[in-house]
Amino acid sequence: MTGLTPIDGVVVLAILAKVLGYGSVLLAMGGVLFAVLFAKRAEESVLRLARHLAVGAAIVGLAVLALRFGIRAARISGMGFEGATDPMMLGFVWDSPLGTAAIWRGVGELAILAILLPRVGQWVALVGCLAIAISFAQVGHSLGEPREALAVFLVLHLLAAAFWVGALLPLRKAALTPTGADLLHCLTSAPTGQIWGLSNGGFLVHRSR
């Protein structure tokens, strides 16, 4: 960071926070999706890992969300890090589409914490996954036309991509268990191919716009 101006430091921090934010929400959603979809196929130790990953990622995501809010205020203020706590700048961010997206994402990440609760917890966490995916439809490419179609496809694309991100570590652990072969066989079925197609389809839509 030596030699960077305050504004340059804000930009670098914004990039790092954005990457960490995306990674944490994908892992949080994916952990929930894996735990729910394979609740009857995977061993409890594997499901526990998926749930704990989801909760840990959701907590990190909440912290990063608050950080990104301040960073955005700092960037639009032109005052560097001092603008991160300026009430007027924070108000501008809150009233923008980014504020709306932050509400959806924050509520979703809080809901994911419910995955640790028995029975109803997994359904609350699934709603949280949907809320997080919807948050991304409040900004960016999905604001174009046809907005509804783009938003739906983006939500499906994010859920599909999140599943794969969240499944990596649980699958590694599952491979060492007696039920691992059955679990891996399930992942090669047609529905999983459709998930992979949605993931790549979403990427192509982003590249084409």
C-alpha positions as CSV (number, residue, x, y, z in Angstrom):
1,M,0.0,0.0,0.0
2,T,3.0,2.3,0.2
3,G,2.7,5.3,-2.1
4,L,-1.0,5.0,-2.6
5,T,-3.2,8.0,-2.0
6,P,-6.3,7.7,0.4
7,I,-8.6,7.4,-2.6
8,D,-6.4,4.6,-4.1
9,G,-6.5,2.8,-0.8
10,V,-10.3,3.0,-0.8
11,V,-10.5,1.5,-4.3
12,V,-8.2,-1.4,-3.3
13,L,-10.2,-2.0,-0.2
14,A,-13.4,-1.9,-2.2
15,I,-12.1,-4.6,-4.6
16,L,-11.0,-6.9,-1.8
17,A,-14.3,-6.4,0.0
18,K,-16.2,-7.2,-3.1
19,V,-14.4,-10.4,-3.8
20,L,-14.7,-11.5,-0.1
21,G,-18.4,-10.5,-0.1
22,Y,-19.2,-12.6,-3.3
23,G,-17.2,-15.5,-2.0
24,S,-18.9,-15.5,1.4
25,V,-22.5,-15.3,0.1
26,L,-21.9,-18.0,-2.5
27,L,-20.4,-20.3,0.2
28,A,-23.3,-19.5,2.6
29,M,-26.0,-20.2,0.1
30,G,-24.2,-23.3,-1.2
31,G,-23.7,-24.8,2.2
32,V,-27.5,-24.5,2.9
33,L,-28.4,-25.9,-0.5
34,F,-26.1,-28.9,-0.1
35,A,-27.3,-29.6,3.5
36,V,-30.9,-29.5,2.4
37,L,-30.6,-31.4,-1.0
38,F,-28.5,-34.2,0.5
39,A,-30.1,-34.4,4.0
40,K,-31.1,-38.0,3.4
41,R,-28.0,-39.1,1.4
42,A,-25.0,-37.7,3.2
43,E,-23.7,-38.7,6.6
44,E,-24.3,-36.3,9.6
45,S,-20.7,-35.3,9.8
46,V,-20.8,-34.1,6.2
47,L,-24.1,-32.3,6.7
48,R,-22.7,-30.7,9.9
49,L,-19.7,-29.4,7.9
50,A,-22.0,-27.9,5.3
51,R,-24.1,-26.2,7.9
52,H,-21.1,-24.8,9.8
53,L,-19.6,-23.5,6.6
54,A,-22.9,-21.8,5.7
55,V,-23.1,-20.1,9.1
56,G,-19.5,-19.0,9.2
57,A,-19.7,-17.6,5.7
58,A,-23.0,-15.8,6.5
59,I,-21.4,-14.1,9.5
60,V,-18.4,-13.0,7.4
61,G,-20.8,-11.8,4.7
62,L,-22.7,-9.6,7.2
63,A,-19.4,-8.0,8.4
64,V,-18.3,-7.4,4.8
65,L,-21.7,-6.0,3.9
66,A,-21.4,-3.4,6.6
67,L,-17.8,-2.6,5.4
68,R,-18.8,-2.3,1.8
69,F,-21.6,0.2,2.8
70,G,-18.9,2.4,4.4
71,I,-16.5,2.0,1.5
72,R,-19.2,3.0,-1.0
73,A,-20.0,6.1,1.0
74,A,-16.2,6.9,1.1
75,R,-15.9,6.5,-2.7
76,I,-18.8,8.8,-3.6
77,S,-17.8,11.4,-1.1
78,G,-14.4,12.0,-2.6
79,M,-13.1,12.4,1.0
80,G,-11.4,9.1,1.2
81,F,-11.8,7.0,4.4
82,E,-13.3,10.0,6.2
83,G,-16.4,9.8,4.0
84,A,-17.1,6.2,5.2
85,T,-18.8,7.6,8.3
86,D,-20.4,10.7,6.9
87,P,-24.1,10.5,7.6
88,M,-25.1,12.3,4.4
89,M,-23.0,10.0,2.2
90,L,-24.3,6.9,4.0
91,G,-27.8,8.2,3.4
92,F,-27.2,8.5,-0.3
93,V,-26.0,4.9,-0.4
94,W,-29.0,3.7,1.7
95,D,-31.5,5.4,-0.7
96,S,-29.8,4.0,-3.8
97,P,-30.4,0.5,-5.3
98,L,-27.3,-0.6,-3.4
99,G,-29.2,0.1,-0.2
100,T,-32.1,-2.0,-1.3
101,A,-29.8,-4.8,-2.3
102,A,-28.1,-4.6,1.1
103,I,-31.4,-5.0,2.9
104,W,-32.2,-8.2,0.9
105,R,-28.7,-9.5,1.4
106,G,-28.5,-8.7,5.1
107,V,-31.9,-10.3,5.8
108,G,-30.9,-13.4,3.8
109,E,-27.6,-13.8,5.6
110,L,-29.3,-13.5,9.0
111,A,-31.9,-16.1,7.9
112,I,-29.1,-18.5,6.9
113,L,-28.0,-18.6,10.5
114,A,-31.2,-20.5,11.2
115,I,-29.8,-23.6,9.5
116,L,-28.5,-24.6,12.9
117,L,-32.0,-24.9,14.2
118,P,-33.8,-28.3,13.9
119,R,-36.7,-28.8,11.5
120,V,-37.9,-25.3,10.5
121,G,-34.4,-23.9,10.4
122,Q,-33.6,-25.3,7.0
123,W,-36.6,-23.8,5.4
124,V,-35.8,-20.4,6.9
125,A,-32.3,-20.7,5.6
126,L,-33.6,-21.6,2.1
127,V,-35.7,-18.4,2.1
128,G,-32.5,-16.6,3.1
129,C,-30.7,-18.1,0.1
130,L,-33.5,-16.8,-2.2
131,A,-33.3,-13.4,-0.5
132,I,-29.6,-13.1,-1.1
133,A,-30.0,-14.2,-4.8
134,I,-32.7,-11.6,-5.2
135,S,-30.4,-8.9,-3.7
136,F,-28.1,-9.3,-6.8
137,A,-31.1,-8.7,-9.0
138,Q,-31.5,-5.2,-7.5
139,V,-28.3,-3.9,-9.2
140,G,-26.2,-4.4,-12.3
141,H,-27.3,-6.2,-15.4
142,S,-30.7,-7.3,-14.2
143,L,-31.8,-3.6,-14.2
144,G,-31.9,-3.8,-18.0
145,E,-34.7,-5.1,-20.2
146,P,-36.5,-7.5,-20.0
147,R,-35.9,-6.9,-16.3
148,E,-38.1,-9.7,-15.0
149,A,-36.6,-12.4,-17.2
150,L,-33.0,-11.2,-16.5
151,A,-33.7,-11.2,-12.7
152,V,-35.2,-14.7,-12.7
153,F,-32.3,-16.1,-14.7
154,L,-29.8,-14.3,-12.5
155,V,-31.3,-15.7,-9.4
156,L,-31.3,-19.2,-10.8
157,H,-27.7,-18.8,-12.0
158,L,-26.5,-17.6,-8.6
159,L,-28.3,-20.5,-6.8
160,A,-26.7,-23.0,-9.1
161,A,-23.2,-21.5,-8.9
162,A,-23.6,-21.3,-5.1
163,F,-24.5,-25.0,-4.9
164,W,-21.2,-25.9,-6.5
165,V,-19.1,-23.5,-4.3
166,G,-20.8,-24.8,-1.2
167,A,-20.5,-28.5,-2.2
168,L,-16.7,-28.6,-2.7
169,L,-15.6,-29.1,0.9
170,P,-18.5,-31.3,2.0
171,L,-17.9,-33.5,-1.0
172,R,-14.3,-33.8,-0.2
173,K,-15.3,-35.0,3.3
174,A,-18.0,-37.2,1.9
175,A,-15.6,-39.0,-0.3
176,L,-14.0,-40.5,2.8
177,T,-17.3,-41.9,4.1
178,P,-19.1,-45.1,3.3
179,T,-21.9,-43.2,1.5
180,G,-19.5,-41.1,-0.5
181,A,-19.8,-43.2,-3.7
182,D,-23.6,-42.9,-3.7
183,L,-23.4,-39.2,-3.1
184,L,-21.0,-38.6,-6.0
185,H,-23.2,-40.8,-8.3
186,C,-26.1,-38.6,-7.4
187,L,-24.2,-35.6,-8.5
188,T,-23.7,-37.0,-12.0
189,S,-27.5,-37.3,-12.6
190,A,-29.4,-35.2,-15.0
191,P,-30.6,-32.6,-12.6
192,T,-27.0,-31.8,-11.7
193,G,-26.3,-31.3,-15.4
194,Q,-29.0,-28.8,-15.5
195,I,-27.5,-27.0,-12.5
196,W,-24.2,-26.9,-14.4
197,G,-26.0,-25.5,-17.5
198,L,-27.6,-22.7,-15.5
199,S,-24.2,-21.7,-14.1
200,N,-22.6,-21.5,-17.5
201,G,-25.7,-19.9,-19.0
202,G,-25.6,-17.1,-16.5
203,F,-21.9,-16.5,-17.2
204,L,-22.7,-16.2,-21.0
205,V,-25.5,-13.7,-20.3
206,H,-23.1,-11.6,-18.3
207,R,-20.5,-11.7,-21.0
208,S,-23.0,-10.8,-23.7
209,R,-24.3,-7.6,-22.0
